[in-house]
């Protein structure tokens, strides 16, 4: 597997239990799928932090953020920093109206709440 991006919603509506669930999902991908790199983009209404884990690295999850929610800054961050994942996974509650434009790579919205997105596939966590 190539590089994968996880955009992790750390807005005010995400509690510690949900953040722990997000970490468990990413850890599972890191251990089972062994992507070349995992790009972790922590966001709220803006990108709050960025971490990367290579396939042989120990798993670390240090969430940062807080505030409102906007998805579009994540796509801009990846574009501005030459991050070209084979896929992007948003871990979120989908409580947002700012989705931005569909990128050239597949997007999976893994949501804690039922919802819809204008592009990509939505699955309930």
ABEGO torsion letter per residue (X at the ends): XBBBBBBBBABAABBAAAAAAAAAAAAAAAAAAGBABBBBBBBBABBABBBBBBAABBBBBBBBEEEBBBAAAAAAAAAAAGBBBABBBBBBAGBBABAEBBBABBBBBBBABBBBBABEBBBBX
